[in-house]
Amino acid sequence: MPPATAAPDQAVRKLVRSKTSDAVAERLLEMIFAGELQPGDRIDLDAVAEQLGVSRAPVREALLSLERDGVIEMPYHRGAFVARFDAATIREAFELYGLLNALTSARVARRSDPEVLDALERAAAEVAYARGIEEFESAAREFRRVLNVAAGGPHLRGLLRTFGGLLPVASRLSMDRSVEEERALIGAEFEAISAGDSERASEITLAHLRLLGEYAVQTLRRRGVLCPDEHGSEPVDRVLGVRLAPEGEAR
């Protein structure tokens, strides 16, 4: 197969991020999730770097991150290729991220620090009144940041940062369907934390991330991006414990 490079219309866009490798990873994921890059396609580091206006270093760092996520393969001395991945790959990422966030949510609920709860209340209010997908995404990210900074030590925060590529891109796939459910789940999580109910806060957080994972799987299946599941999948209601919104066209 010919080497895969960034699409021409994407190449002219500047990568404005605090960490360039994160922006490169997101751009490559967008291409994979859109079907522009197929399993087995070779990623040309030099071509991607040139077209995105960055050096080889952030491209290689991005590829290493995506290799960890299971969507890129880098055989020794053979380059980088788009991997075959299925629904289990996507679900596992959301499950692991959900478990880590459930831990920080439960810790904040148990500690009941007034200063943290005030900051969290402000963040939850921003989520409740956010209008539009971009505003909502920013508010939801701030809500999660407050929790993770307050309750996560250096090791835990480091682990959470490793989910910066696959998770946000996959979450956006169906955000037009999920916003109102996410708004309600974040509100319920905040109520549980405020009440000091660590178990309930943890359960809601995990259900929230599982929900997003399932929406991402549905969208990628509709696009024909996912490979067939090797081990099948659990029933959605058992996996999530929450109801999925009616499926429609994701943006």
N, C-alpha and C positions, 0 to 999 in steps of 0.2 A: 504494500500500500504506500502511496505517496506520503511524505511527512505532513503532519497536520500543523497548521499555523493559525494565528488569530484572524478572524474575519476582517476584511478591509474596513468596514464601517465601524468596527470596534477599535481598530488600530489607532485612530486619530484621537480617541478619548484619552485625556490625561488621567493617570492613576493617582487620585488624591486620597491618601490614607496615611495614618500615623506610621504604619508599617507597610512598605511597598510589597513585600512578599504576600501579605494577606490579600491585597488588591489583585495581584497576579493570580493567586489561587481562586479567588472569587470569579475572575474573568474566565479562567479555564473551566470551572464548574458550570458556569452559565452556558458555555459552549457544549459541554458534555450533556447537560440536562436538556438542552435544546435539540440534541441529536446532531449537532454540527461536527462533533468528534465522536467516533464510533469505537466500540471495543476492538482493540488490535491496532488502532491508528497510532503512529509514532508521533511523539511531540518533539519538534525541532527547537531546542533551547535557543539557538542563535536567532532563528526567525521570529520566535515569540518575543524575545528580548528586544529585537529591532522594531517590531511592529507596535509594541506597547511602550516603547521609549524608555526602557530600563536596562540595567546591566544583566549579565548572566546570573549573578549571585542571587538576586531575589527570585528569579525564575526557578533556579535549582532548589532554593529553600521552599518555594511554593510546591514544587513537585514532591519533595520529601514529605511535606505535610499531607498532600493528597494521597501519597503512598500509604501513610499511616491510616488515612480514612478508608482505604480499600478501593479507591477509584482509579489509581495510577499504579502501574507495575514498573519497577526499575531493575531488570535483570543485570547482574554484574557485567560491566563493560559492554552493554548492549543498548543503552539509551533508556528512554522513558516511553511507555505505551499506555493507552487507555485500557484499564482492566475490565474484565467482565464482572459486573456486580449485580446483586439481586435485591429484593425487598428486605431480606435479612440484614444486609449491609447498612441500609438506611435506618431500619428500626433499631439496630444495635447502637448506632451513634446517638439517636435520640434517647434511648433507654439509659445509656451510660451518663449522658449529660443530665438527664432527669434525676438520676440517683444522686449525682453530685449536688445539684441544686436543691434537691429535697433535704439533703444534709444541712446546707446553710440555712434554709428556711426553718427547719426544726430547731436549730441552734438559736436563731433569733427569737423564736417563740418562747423557748425555755428561759433565755436570759432576760427578756422583757426590759431592755435598756430604754428608758424614756427618750433619750436623744435619738437613738436609732429608730424607734417607733415613730417619732415626729417626722424624721426624714422619709421614712417609708410611707407615712400617711400622705405627705406631699407628692411623692412619686405615684402612689395609687390614685390620687386625685387627677394627676396628669393623664394617667391611663384612662380613667373614667370619662374624661371630657375631650380626649384626643379626637380630632376630626381628620379623616383621610388616613390612608395606609402608612405613609411615611411618618406622619406625626405620631400615629399609634405605635409604630415600630420603635421610634426613638424613645417614647415614654415607657414602653414595656422593657426596653433595654436598660433604662435608668432604674426602674424598679428592681430588676435583677441585680444590677451593679451595686445598689445600696445593700442588698442582702449579702452578696458575696464579699464585699469589702468589710462589712461588719462582722461576719462570722467565719470567713475563710482565712486560714493561715497561709503562709507563703506557698506551701506544697499544694494545698487545695486550689488556691487561686492559679497556680501554675498549671495544674491539670485542667482547670476550666478554660484557660486561654488556648489550650490545644484544640478546642472545638471551634475555633474561629473561622474555619473555611466552609466545611460541609453544612454545618447546622444553619447559619443564617441564610445561605443561598437556598437550601432545601425548604426552609421555613417560608420563604417568600413565594414559593411556587403557588400556594393556594391561600395566601393571606386574605384575598378578597372573600373567601368562604369562612375563614376562621376568626376574623377580627372580633365579632360580637361574642363568640364563645370564649375566646381568649380574654376579653375584657371581663366577662363574668367570672372566669376561673381566677384571674388575678385578684379581683375583688374578694372572692371567697377565700383565697389564700391570705390576703391581708387581714380579713376578719378573724381567721383561725390564729394567725400570729398575734394579733392584738389581744385575743382571748387567752393566750398562752397555751393553746392546744397544738403542741408540736407534732403529734401523730397526724392530726387532721391536715395541718399545713403541709406536711411531707407528702401525704396521699394526694392532695390536690396538685402539688407541684409535679409529681410524677405523672399523674393523669394528663396534665396539660402538655407535657413534652411528648408523651405517647400519642396524644391526639395529633399534634403537629407532624409527627413522624408518619402517622397513617395517612394524613392528607397528602404529604409529599409522595408517599408510595402510590397512592391513587393517581396523582397527576403524572408521575413518571411512567406508570403503566399505560395510561391513556396515550402518552406520547410515544410509546414503544421503546423507551430507553432502557428499562430494566430487563435483565435476563430472567428466564424462568427460575422460580425458587427451587433450590436443590432439595430442601427439606420440608417444603410446604409452609403454611403459615397458620397461626392460631386464629380462631374466630375473632373478629374485630371487637365485639362487645366484651369478650373475656380479656383481651389484651388491654383495652382502654378503660373499661368501667364507666365510660361516658358515651353519649350518643353523637354520632357523626351528623353533620348538617347534610342536606341533600346535595348530591354531587352535581356540579355545573362546570362550565368552562372556567378554568383558572386563567388568570391574566398571564 
